Amino acid sequence: MSVLSPEGAIGVYDLKNRLSAVLEEVLSGTEVTVTRHGRPIARISPVTAPRPEDRAAAIAAIHALGDRVRRGPTEKSARELIDEGRRS
């Protein structure tokens, strides 16, 4: 038996009192809308694991960004800049 309305919503007060039951529904894949005085204020949804292809695309994008970004106004390494800053 669901603690949610037919639209998949629950009020803040009921959520506080039935959190464990609501989280069980979320674990089963249901997205829950939290309401206050009948107005939606938040959404609780199941966490999905990233797909391997999404992870690979993100890594490729980071590498591409690194290739486009310049080192800056100097060719010194970060270590050289840190050491130089300590001497001054």
C-alpha contacts under 8 A as a table, 3 or more apart, distances in Angstrom:
res1	aa1	res2	aa2	distance
2	S	5	S	7.86
2	S	25	E	7.72
3	V	10	I	7.63
3	V	18	R	7.66
3	V	21	A	7.14
3	V	22	V	6.85
4	L	7	E	7.56
4	L	8	G	5.26
4	L	9	A	5.44
4	L	10	I	5.45
4	L	22	V	7.65
4	L	32	V	7.82
5	S	8	G	5.20
5	S	9	A	5.23
5	S	10	I	6.41
6	P	9	A	7.41
8	G	30	T	7.71
8	G	31	E	6.95
8	G	32	V	5.30
8	G	33	T	6.22
9	A	32	V	5.55
9	A	33	T	4.48
9	A	34	V	5.71
9	A	35	T	6.79
10	I	14	D	6.46
10	I	15	L	6.22
10	I	32	V	7.26
10	I	33	T	6.36
10	I	34	V	5.14
10	I	35	T	5.98
11	G	14	D	5.34
11	G	15	L	6.00
11	G	34	V	5.61
11	G	35	T	4.62
11	G	36	R	5.70
11	G	37	H	7.44
11	G	38	G	7.24
12	V	15	L	4.97
12	V	16	K	6.18
12	V	34	V	6.24
12	V	35	T	6.04
12	V	36	R	5.89
13	Y	16	K	5.25
13	Y	17	N	6.50
14	D	17	N	5.08
14	D	18	R	5.91
14	D	19	L	7.97
15	L	18	R	5.09
15	L	19	L	5.17
15	L	22	V	7.12
15	L	34	V	7.67
16	K	19	L	5.55
18	R	21	A	5.49
18	R	22	V	6.27
19	L	22	V	5.08
19	L	23	L	6.08
20	S	23	L	5.16
20	S	24	E	6.29
21	A	24	E	5.12
21	A	25	E	6.53
22	V	25	E	5.14
22	V	26	V	6.34
22	V	32	V	7.94
23	L	26	V	4.87
23	L	27	L	6.09
24	E	27	L	5.02
24	E	28	S	6.41
25	E	28	S	5.08
25	E	29	G	6.70
25	E	30	T	5.65
26	V	29	G	5.15
26	V	30	T	4.69
26	V	31	E	6.02
26	V	32	V	7.05
26	V	44	I	7.30
26	V	45	S	6.12
26	V	46	P	5.54
27	L	30	T	7.17
27	L	46	P	6.05
29	G	45	S	7.54
29	G	46	P	5.95
30	T	45	S	6.85
30	T	46	P	7.24
31	E	43	R	7.09
31	E	44	I	5.85
31	E	45	S	4.55
31	E	46	P	6.87
32	V	43	R	5.65
32	V	44	I	5.06
32	V	45	S	6.36
33	T	40	P	6.37
33	T	41	I	7.54
33	T	42	A	5.89
33	T	43	R	4.52
33	T	44	I	6.39
34	V	40	P	5.76
34	V	41	I	5.83
34	V	42	A	5.05
34	V	43	R	5.88
34	V	44	I	7.53
35	T	38	G	5.37
35	T	39	R	5.01
35	T	40	P	4.24
35	T	41	I	5.39
35	T	42	A	7.02
36	R	39	R	5.32
36	R	40	P	6.52
36	R	41	I	6.61
50	P	54	D	6.41
50	P	55	R	6.62
51	R	54	D	5.21
51	R	55	R	6.39
52	P	55	R	5.09
52	P	56	A	6.18
53	E	56	A	5.02
53	E	57	A	6.13
54	D	57	A	5.11
54	D	58	A	6.23
55	R	58	A	5.14
55	R	59	I	6.31
56	A	59	I	5.16
56	A	60	A	6.20
57	A	60	A	5.07
57	A	61	A	6.17
58	A	61	A	5.08
58	A	62	I	6.29
59	I	62	I	5.12
59	I	63	H	6.31
60	A	63	H	5.12
60	A	64	A	6.16
61	A	64	A	5.03
61	A	65	L	6.13
62	I	65	L	5.11
62	I	66	G	6.23
63	H	66	G	5.04
63	H	67	D	6.32
64	A	67	D	5.10
64	A	68	R	6.48
65	L	68	R	5.15
65	L	69	V	6.22
66	G	69	V	5.29
67	D	70	R	7.85
71	R	74	T	7.04
71	R	75	E	6.81
72	G	75	E	7.30
76	K	80	E	5.98
76	K	81	L	6.55
77	S	80	E	5.20
77	S	81	L	6.40
78	A	81	L	5.13
78	A	82	I	6.18
79	R	82	I	5.12
79	R	83	D	6.16
80	E	83	D	5.15
80	E	84	E	6.03
81	L	84	E	5.02
81	L	85	G	6.11
82	I	85	G	5.10
82	I	86	R	6.34
83	D	86	R	5.17
83	D	87	R	6.50
84	E	87	R	5.29
84	E	88	S	6.67
85	G	88	S	5.43
